[in-house]
Amino acid sequence: MPDDLKPADAVPAEKIRCDACPVMCYIADGKSGACDRYANHAGELVRLDPLTVIQSGAQAVAFLDQGENAQDWDGDVIQGSRTFVTAVGAGTTYPDYKPAPFIVSQEVEGVDMVTVVTEGIFSYCGVKVKLDTDRHIGEERAIVRVDGEAIGHVMTSEYGSKMLSLGGVEHLTGGSKKEGRVTCDALLRLCNRAAVEMSVDDGVTMVVQAGHAPVINGVTEKLMRVGCGSATIGMFAKQWHGHVDEVVVVDDHITGILSEHEAGRGLDMTPSGIRVNGRRSTPGRYFQVADPGTGWGGTDVQDPLSILKPADAKKAWPGLRLLMISTTGEQWAYYVLDDALVPQPAEITPPLLAVAERIAENCEPSLCSVLFMGGAGGSLRAGVTENPVRLTRSVKDALTYVSCGGAEAYVWPGGGITVMVDVMDMPTNSFGYVPTPALVAPIEFTLRREDYGALGGHVNHIQPVETVIRKDNRRVAPNASQPDPQDSRNYRWTRGKP
């Protein structure tokens, strides 16, 4: 009923029911639902977060920024380029049969493109965390906890990094109510780039925040190693040659010894007789020289001499110059062998110090990387088409491009639409939650209008992009590192295939 026809004494119902997720909150006037994303404004259900659009060709303006230097948008949705409507702030399709909140079209390079925009309720989701550090954080498969609740585990390490797998339906819904709530809260904060303190069983306590260095046992990491001990030997052998008789690069994985290593042999270095504990792999490469830890090179070593065996008296000599160094160049110690062939501390020479600094220079800053991962089923696909399997096939056939908040999403091979995206590539605060518990994450499907019709899409709900844009939208600038979701090069039909 138009406002001018409503009775003057009409009053809104005391509570309204929100159907944006399975919780189905009853919300009183002036209050928000359990997720803080929807509210009752005078009897009307409203979305509290602004719809976020990527506005290329224009300076980005913060949502409702009325500051002195704010740019007042005049309503021109193109401003020299085009707009991409993200799903951040768009709302959801729950219950499943409803079309996506926004299905918009615009012409791009002479092609009529459609983007289907929705926030998905992801019960099947989690994050993969990469920590650039050599420090031992805990054994593989060790449980990761927040507030005492299990939220994931330590995964197989990768080169110079420790890996975590957090979340997943088993933790969100398969454990206690508290475990699910804590897991959902931790995932939400991680995905929205907030800091989360967590502990590893029989391991460390750490603070993880996307785009920041990990803090392990209260110590902020600085550098990611340049390589394993053997790789470090290979990279810097020539720079050490002539300035030292032996170099030992301490590393939890592969400790290197210069004169024994192929790099040292190639430089005709004299075997030094310096020997290390551990299991010899190939010449100059040793495994298991010490236990894992937070000391030198990811070992538990605090005194580097503790990994050495007595020098071989048949090969070593008094005055032998020995450098011991870590894989980041942050720890080093210089020694000279005395008459008993025992290493004695000595003042490091400028050329050796310069190489230590160069190793550190070649190490990248230590960071935490958080990748959201979720399975797009249920309401996501039904919000796009009445025949959901066709959307899956269209994605696999590179006819439909998947993005999350405008950021490129990696779609895993195999069945279904399992996506993974770096949260640092997405607009800030892209994620929400519902207390089922589940994360709410943006996802967009972009394709040609003719392909959208062919997969049985909700073509009657397509609207031109300019009808969606409002003055109070939150606008963000394009991420220069990300491909344009509407670029024809993303699609199979530009490669000579139908």
N, C-alpha and C positions, 0 to 999 in steps of 0.2 A: 504494500500500500504506500503510495507517495506520502511524504512527510506532511504535506499540507492537508491531507485527507484523514490523518490519524486523529482520534479523539484527543482533546486537550488534556484529559486526565489519564491518558494511557500510561501505564507504568510497565517497565520490563519485568519479566519473571525474575524471581529471586536468584535462581541459578540456571545456567544453561549447560548443556552437555557438549563437550568437545569430542569430535570423532577423528581427530588427527592421528591417533595411535590406539593400540588395543587397550590402554588404561581407561579410556573413556571418562575422563574427569568431569565431575559436576563443578562448575566454576561460578562463584558468587560475583555479583556486580562489583567491579573495581578490583577484582583479584585475578591472579594468573593461575594456570594449571600447574601440575607437579613438575613439568619440564621447564617452566618459566618462558615458554615460547609462544603460548597462546593465552589470551586474557578475555574477560568479559567486560566490554565497554558499553554500559547502558543497554545490556541485553544482546549485544552483537559480539560474536566471536571474532577477534582480530588477531593477526599475526604481529608479534612484538618486534621481531628483527626485520630490518629493511631488506628488500630484494636487492641483490648486488649484481651490477652489470659491469662488464669490462668495456670501457669507453676509450677506444683508440683514437688518436688524433686530438686529444684534449687533455688538459692537466687534470689529474685526479683530485677530487674534492672529498674530504671526509664527510660521512653521513651527518646531516643537520649541522654542519660547521657554519656558524654564523659569525665567525671571528672577523676581525678588521680586514684581514687579507684574503677572505674567502671569495672564490669565484662564484658569482650568481649565474646559474645555468639558465639560459634563455629558452629552453625547451627544444632546441635543435638536437635531435637524437643522433645526427650524423657527425656534425662538426668536423667535416673534412675527411671522415672515415666512417667506419661502421661500428655498431654496438653488438656485443655478444651478451645475451642474458644467461647468467649462471643460475645454478639451483640454490645458491646460498640465500636463505631467506624466502625461498619460493613456497615452502609448505610441502606436505606429503600427499600421497594418493590413497591413504588408508580410508575406508576399506578397499580391498584390492581392485574392485571392478571400476573404480572411478578413473577417468582420464587424468593425465598428469596436470598439475596446476597451470603450467604454461606450455603451450605448443605454438611456437612462433615461427614465422617465415620472413625471409628477406632475400633479395637478389644479390648474389655474390659472383662477380666476374661472369655475368650473364646466365648464371644457373640459379634456379629457385631452390634455396636451401631451407630445410626445416630443422629446428632444434627443439627437442622434447626435454623439458626441464622439470626435475622433481628432487625433493629431498627424500632419500631412502631411509627406512627404519631398518638398521642392520643388526639383527640378532647374531648373525654369523659374520663376525668381524674381529679384527685384532690389529696389532701393530707389530712390525718388525723394526727393531732398533739396532743401529750400528754405532758402536762406541770406538772411536779411534784412539786406542791405547794398547800398550804392551802389558799393562798391569794385569795380573791374574785376578779375576773377579769372582771366580768360583768354578767348580767342576762342570763339565758339560752335563746337561740334564738337571743341574741343581735348580731348586725351586726359587723363583723370584717372588718377593712378598712386599706388599704395601699395607701398613697398619696391621701387620701380622697375618694378613690373608694372602693365600697363593693367587697370583695373577698371571703366571707364566713360568718360563724356564730359560736357562742359558742354552744357546744353540752352539753348533759347531763354529769355531773361530774362523775368521777369514783373514786375508793377508793384512797384518797390522791392525786388526780390529777384532773386538769381541761383539758377539751377536746375541740378541734376546728375541724371543718370541713371546709376546704378551697378549692376553685376551683370548678370544675364541669362545665358541658357544659353551664349551665344557666349563669354563670359569664364569661366564656370564649367567648361565642358567643351570649348569650341571652340579653346582655345589650348594653351599648354604646361601640363604638370602643375603647375609652380610658379605660373603665372598663375591656374589654377583654385583652388589651395590658398589663395593670398593673397586672391583675390576672396572666397572663402567666409569666410575669417577676418574680413575687413573688414566684410562684410555682417552677420555674426553680432554683432560688437562694436557696430556701428551700431544694429542692431535691439534689442540689449540695453542701449541707452543709454550705451555706453562711448565714450570719445573715440578718434577715429581721425585720425592725421596723414596728409595726402595732398598731392600736388602736381599742378599743372596745367601741361601742356607750354607753354612760353613764357609762363607766368603766375605765379601765386603759390603759396606753400606755406601750408596752412591746417590748422587742427584743427577737426574737425566732431564735435559731440556733441549728440544730441537733447535739446531743452529747455534748452540753453545757448547763449550768444552765440558766433558763429563767431570764431575767432582767425585773422587774416589777416596773414601775414608777421610774426608775433609780436605783433600789436596786436589786443586784444580789442575787437570792435565793440560799440557801445553803443546806438545808435538806428537805427531804420528810418525812412527819409525820410517826411515828412508828405505829400509829393506831388512831382510834377515841378516845374521852375522856374516854369512857367506857372500850374500849380495853386496853388503857394505865393503867387504874386502875387495871384491871385483871392481867396484866403482872407484875406490880411492887408493888402490894399491900403488899406482904410479905416483900419486902425490905424496905418499909416505916414503917411497923408495929413496934411499940415500940419506934419510933423516932419522931412521930408526932401524933396528935390527930385527925386531919382532913386534907384531900387533896382534892382540887378541880382542875380537869384537864379541862381547858377551851378549847372548841372546837365549831366551828360553827354548826356542825352536831349533835353530842351527847356529851354533857358535863357530866362528871362523878363526883360523890361525894363518897369518899371512905367509910366512916362509914355506909352510907345508902346502898351502893352497895352490891351485893351478896358476892363479894370478902371480903369486910369488915365484913360482918356478919359471914362469915366462919371463920374469925380470932377473933371472939367475941369482936369486937370493940364496944365501948360505943357510942351510938348516940350522935352527937356533937351539934345539934341544929343549925348548919350552914345551911342557906337556900339560894338558888339561884333563880333568875328570870327564867322564861321559862316554857315550858309545860312538865310536868312530864310524862315519858313514863312508864318505869318500875322502881322499886326501885333503886335509885342512878344514873338514866339516864334521862337527860333533853334535850329537843329540844328547839331551838329558844331562847337561853339565851341572844342573842344580834343580831344586824343586821350583815349581811356579810360585810367583809371589809378586810383591809390589816394589821390588828393588831393581837392580840393574837389568835392563833388557827383558823385563817381565819375569825375572827369577826372584828367588828370595835372598839373593846375594846383596849384602851391604858392603863387605870387604871383598874386592875382586880377586885378591890373592887366594881366597878360600877355595877357588875352583882349580887352582894349579897343583899339579903333582911336583915333587922335587925335580929340578932340571936334570936332564941327561948329561952327566959329567963328560961323556965322550964327545958331545957336540957343543954344549954351552961353554961360555968363556967369561972370565971376569971383565966387567966393563960393558957387557951386552946391554943395549938400550931396548927397553920394553915399554910399549904403550898398551894400556888396557882401556877400552872405550865401549860405551853402549851404542845401541843402534840409532839413538836420536842425537848423539853427541853431547847430551846434557851431563853425563857422568864420564869422567876420564881420570886416569891416574898414570903417572910416568915414573918408571923405576930404572935403576941401573944395578946390574948384578955385582955383588961384592966378591971377594976372593973365595968365599964358600959357596958361590953361585946362588946366594939368597937375594931376592929383589929388595933393593933399598929405595925409599922415596927420593925423588930428585925433582929439580925445577924443570918444568916442561919448556921445550924450546919454541921460539916463535913460529917456525914452520909447522910444527905439530899442532900447536894451538890453532893456527889458521885452518888446518884441515878439520879439526874438531868443530870449529865454527861453521865450516862449509857443510859438514854433515848436518848440523842443525838447520842451516839455511835451506837445505834440500828436503827437509821434513815439512810436510804440510801441517797447518794448524789442526789440533785435535778437536773434533766436533762430535756431537750426537746427531745422528740422522734418524728421523722417525718416518716410517712409511705406513700409511693406513692401508689395510687390506680387507676387502669385503666381498661377499658373494651377492650378486644382484639377481635376485629371484622375485617371487611373490609380487607385491604391489608395484615394484619397479617395472617389470616387463608388461604387466597388465595395464599399467598406466600409459604405455606406449602403444600397445596393440592388443586386439582381442585374441590373437593367436601368438602367445609369447614365444614359442620356439622359433618363429620366423625372425624375431629380433635377435635371438642368439645366433642364428645362422647368418644374418646380415652383418653382425659384428665380426664373425669369423671370416666372412667373405670380403671384409674391408669395404663394405658398402655403407656401414654405419661407424662413425667415429665416436669413441667414448672419452669423455673428459669429466673431471671432478673439480668444480669451481673454476672451470676454464683451463685447468692444468691437464697436461697429457697423462693419461692413465695407461699403465701397462696391463694388458688383458692376458691372463695366463692361458696357455694352450689347454686342450682337453675340453670336457663338457662344461656347460654353464658359462656365466659371465663373471669371472673372478678377477677383480681389478686391484691394482696396487698403485699408490700415488704418494709422492713426496709431499708432506704437509707444508714444507717451506715454499713450494711452488703455488700454493693455493692462497686465496685471500685470508687475512687474519680472521680468527673466530668463525671459521667455516663449519664447525661441528657443533651439534647439540646432542641432547639425549632424551630418551623417554624412560620412565622408571619401570619398564617391563622386566629387566633392564636391557637397553640396546642403545647404540649410538645412532644419531641422525647425521647423515653425511650427504653432501650434494653430488648429483650425478647428472650429466647431460648426454643425450644421444643426438648427433647431428648427421643428416643425410639429405640426399636430393628428395624433392617433393614426390617425384614419380616413384622412387624407391620406397618412400614412406607409404604411399598408397598400395604398392605391391605387397608389403608385408602385413597389410590389414590394419594400418594405423588409424587413429581417431582423427580422420581428415576433417570432419565437421567441426572440430575444435581448434583448427589452425587459425591463428590471427596474426596480422602483420605486426612486426616487432614494434613499430612506433605506437601502437595502441596499448602496449604493455608498459612502456617507459613512463615514469612519473617523476615529478620534481623531487620527491622525497626519497627516490632510490639512492642507495649507496653506490657510488661509482668508484672504480679502481682502474688504474692504468694497466695496460697489458704487461705481462711479465716477458721481458725481452728474451729470456732463455727458453720460452715455451712456444711451440708451434701454434698457429692460429687454427682452432678447431674447424673453421669453415674453409680452410685452404684446400683447394682441389687436389693438391699433391698428397693429401692424406688418404685418398680414395682409389679404389681399384680402377674405376672408370677413366682415370687419367692415364692409365698405363696400357691403353689399347685393348682393355677387356670390357665387356658389356656390364 
